[in-house]
Amino acid sequence: MLDNDRAVELIEGATRAEPFCWCGSHTVAVARDGGVSLSCATLTRPRPRLWRLITLDLIGAHLDRRLIDFADWKAA
């Protein structure tokens, strides 16, 4: 079970531990699919196909780690 304080601790701890993806872009906490994930910032904005090919974004190995599931959430 999570409360607001614990959720903030998890998000802040994750962004301190992994501030950058392997590609060099910063990481951001993103709410999606019933939870919060720590993701590479390049995954949150659309890029042209040529740019994705040049930067090897097509391989899909960018950081995208689930931090919180809202199913486990209980507001304090």
Buried (B, 14 or more C-beta within 10 A) or exposed (E): EBEEEBBEEBBEEBBEEBEEBEBEBEBBBBEEEEBBBBBBBBBEEEEEEEEBEEBEBEEEEBBBEEBBEEEEBEEE
